[in-house]
Amino acid sequence: DLVIAMTPTRGLANADQLSEDWQARYDHMKALENYQLMIEKMQSAGLHVAGIDHPEILDSFFYPADTHWRSDGARSMARSVAQKVK
């Protein structure tokens, strides 16, 4: 079976790093709700999707200057995928 790892966006993980203009327009809670809703919709369509829960979205999920995961982010996703596979 295929398991899709749905990673959080940079905005979810690092909303505090958005420019002031973007922070004024960015609705963090709505983005989190949409992230979770997308996972639920994909799962209801029969797909196996692993995401992360809000408490696991760490400031250290991504490196500051790019979109690569730090070890904390990789560990969070690995735990989520492992739970889904079990």
N, C-alpha and C positions, 0 to 999 in steps of 0.2 A: 504494500500500500504506500501511496505517496502521502507525505506529511508536509504541509506548507508552513514555513516559519514566517509569520507576519511580524516583521520588525517595526518598532515605533518610528515615527518620523523624527527628524532633528528637532522640530518644533515641540513635540511632546517631551522629548528627553532634555532639551536645552532651551526652553522658552525664555529663560532669563538672558540668553545671548542674542536674542533678536534685537534689531535696532529699535530705538524708542518709537519710531513711526509704526513699525510692525507690531510692537508690543501693544500699542494703543488699539490696533485693529484686530489682533489675534485673540480668539476666544479659546483659551487652553482647555477649558472643560468641554466645550463643544467638539474640539478636535479629539479629545479622549473618548467622548461618547461616540463619535463617528468611527474611530479606530475599533472600539469594542463592537459596534453595530456591524461593521464590515465582517469581522470575525464570525459573529453570530449568523449573519446571512450566508456566509460561505459554508459554515457548519450545517445549517439547515438545508443546504443544497446537497449535503452528503459528502462534502470535502472534509478532510482531516486538517485542521488549522491550529497551529500553536502560536499563541501570542503571549504577551506579558501583562501582568496586572499592574495597575498604577503604582503601588508601593515599590515595585521593582524597577521603575523607570528612574534610573540614577543619573545624577549630573555627570557621572563618569562613564556613561554608556558608550559615547562616541569620543574620539579624539577631538580636541577643540578646533583644529584647522581643517578637518576633512570628515568624510562619512564612514570611515572605517571604525569597527567596534574596538573598544578597549577590552581587556580581559574580563572586566565586570559585566559588560554588555554581552559578550560571548557566553559567559557562564549563565547569565539570566536566560538567554535564548536556549542554551543547551538543556537547562533544567525543564523549561517549558516543553521542548520537543521530546525529552525523555518521558515526561509525564504523559504526553499524548500517545507516544509509542506503546507505553505500558498498557 
